[in-house]
Amino acid sequence: MISLRSFVEQPNQESRKKRILENVYPDLLRIEQELKKQVFGPVPLVNTVSRYIIDSGGKRLRPLLMILSAKLCGYKGDRDARLSVAFEFLHVATLLHDDVIDGAEVRRNRAAANTLWGNQAVVLVGDFLYSKALMLAIEYDDMRIMKALAEAANLMSEGEILQLLNLGRADLEESEYFEVIRRKTAALMSAACRVGAILGGASEEEIENMASYGYHLGIAFQLVDDLLDYIGTAEELGKPIGRDFAERKATLPLIYAFNRSGEEERTWISQLFKDGDKGDPNTFNDVRKWVERTGGLAYTEEIARRHVSNATEALSVFPSGRWKNVLLDIAEYTVSRRF
Amino acid sequence: MISLRSFVEQPNQESRKKRILENVYPDLLRIEQELKKQVFGPVPLVNTVSRYIIDSGGKRLRPLLMILSAKLCGYKGDRDARLSVAFEFLHVATLLHDDVIDGAEVRRNRAAANTLWGNQAVVLVGDFLYSKALMLAIEYDDMRIMKALAEAANLMSEGEILQLLNLGRADLEESEYFEVIRRKTAALMSAACRVGAILGGASEEEIENMASYGYHLGIAFQLVDDLLDYIGTAEELGKPIGRDFAERKATLPLIYAFNRSGEEERTWISQLFKDGDKGDPNTFNDVRKWVERTGGLAYTEEIARRHVSNATEALSVFPSGRWKNVLLDIAEYTVSRRF
């Protein structure tokens, strides 16, 4: 029924995933070790909440991007893993504050942190991880690294605020949507790649190209996330689908469909956004069919593909080799994943 | 009825306050101008919430401490005000996250931010101001400044978490209480003074002494805050008294009284802490009388005075002069203020 190019016509997906994992497995282990080492301190609650959310099994994409970027830029040392977890901490801090925000009850197949410990603890542990990220970065004694982290944090908070303000608006402009995802997702991935390049002693041009790779990868990543919320399955994603719609959050598939629909359908969607989620799966199924029919899904995938091309293009200044291939594989995989 | 040394036997308080204000008035104006300049951006909600909480009229003590510390260490430039607002931003971010935390309904005579905009916006605007503080600090291109800010933020989040964990415990140790206030209050004031000294080009020894002044001032400041919650009036404080008790937060006056009471009174207080606040003013009045009778109020004031002495002592390495006098006046005033 739903037939998007990447999701049905990519027989190479499994082998690509396997190839990525084979190459990055040692680094993923180093990231996990460093995360475990960092998340302990004098306050048991902090350890418990941090461990809970960190153990919830993210992909560690941001730390991994930092490490791979450093390697691509020639980094040979062993201080990359320690710095890389700063990006996971910033990411997790955002997830924690996001849990307060949207009253999320399930995240990655486990109860959201705030339903277990309350908003208070969750906000504070988020703050703690945020400051911990900065403390880690300070050890590297490079103001460019501090700046990259602070700017990313600044943009992320702006993105989250804009997203909050946009809630309930079905008539969002595409540009307004991109303003949000640029900040809330792309900024941190871009910073991770930038910092990796800085650690690797890259030139100004290389640094900007790595940052550009991370930026476009981040946009593509979020577009696919938003797409999967329409076409994935709860089992694959580890969270229910249709959540964005239920939260009255307009993402690109819906925005595209809305802008290409007549008065009748616009009124229908606007009313659904106004009334809020009634939890009727049939309603979401109707919405999903409408989004597909109008081309919102295919369009979103197309734009994601374009950003993957841009990410790939940004790497052209680097010579071929193992780490470049891994980063190219990650870009390809991002837009074709099912979870 | 309640007769503490400083609060009745200090006829010089008004003239001291006047003297401080005369000396720092131009700097307070510069801080306000800089705050107004900094709190605007592309997102109206951020501006509104930030302005609301910043306009709520704090004392600007932290930015002022930074500026005065810089001046005492010989700073002659005009970049101090800009950096100083980073400390107000960090402070305000904590207040905002604190509003989520304790469900506070009134702060500084105005409704708490979360009752006006909801937890979501309040958490995010706090994050925004936090990152804004870092962005400002980065302009000064000094890793010692970044470190001071990050460490303060880290300690503050630990302090808030410890405080949350201690809620409802009437049998708190004094040392546990000090673990909290060292982090949640003294750390930021100490960082403000440290950064001022760094900006002023001070020696290592001078920097540590300024940081020590800020630390002891911060402890004294919090002790007096906690004291005023027992002996102040709502009109003077701009917030209801007895709030700590109502929130089942044991502060030094109560901890001291509890440790010096017999089984009967301990059971009475423990039960009140267990039941939570029933909003009965007579109950709090009884508690207040008990705390006074057992010497909890006088003891708290005594400890605050000792920290003021330590703060004063830390300044002994600096030559006499206008700015040293102002800092000494602030220390004296802190422990004698009624609001």
Interface residues (C-beta under 8 A of the other chain):
Chain A: G41 P42 V43 L45 V46 H97 V100 I101 D102 N119 Q120 A121 V123 L124 V125 D127 F128 Y130 S131 K132 L134 M135 I138 D141 M143 M146 K147 L149 A150 E151 A153 N154 M156 S157 E158 E160 I161 L162 L164 L165
Chain B: G41 P42 V43 L45 V46 H97 V100 I101 D102 N119 Q120 A121 V123 L124 V125 D127 F128 Y130 S131 K132 L134 M135 I138 D141 M143 M146 K147 L149 A150 E151 A153 N154 M156 S157 E158 E160 I161 L162 L164 L165
